[in-house]
Amino acid sequence: MKIAIIGGYNFERHSKSIGKLNNIELRFHDGVPRRNNKKLLENIIKGADCVIIVQMVCSHLSMWDAKDVARKCNKKVYYSQAKGLASVLSLIEKENEINTA
């Protein structure tokens, strides 16, 4: 499963913790808007199975761009209120009937 994470600066920590899980590949955008932001997000999201937006550390512009791209690419969007992703991953597991651990 390929997961796009939008928001935050803990890519290494997420990679280390999620890297222990089976069949998970991460794609990451820190949530800071840049020139061609929508194109950057499209490159990350189009190959992902789902998108996680970490709301505490994602700009509104990047969130709106990510939601728009995900809608166009027909990808499911999950929202994390906290920086920890454990609750969001368990939700993805339940909805997709997979076991990431």
Secondary structure, DSSP 8 states (H G I E B T S, - for coil): -EEEEES-S-HHHHHHHHTTSTT-EEEEE-S---TTHHHHHHHHHTT-SEEEEEGGGS-HHHHHHHHHHHHHTT-EEEEESSS--HHHHHHHHHHHT----
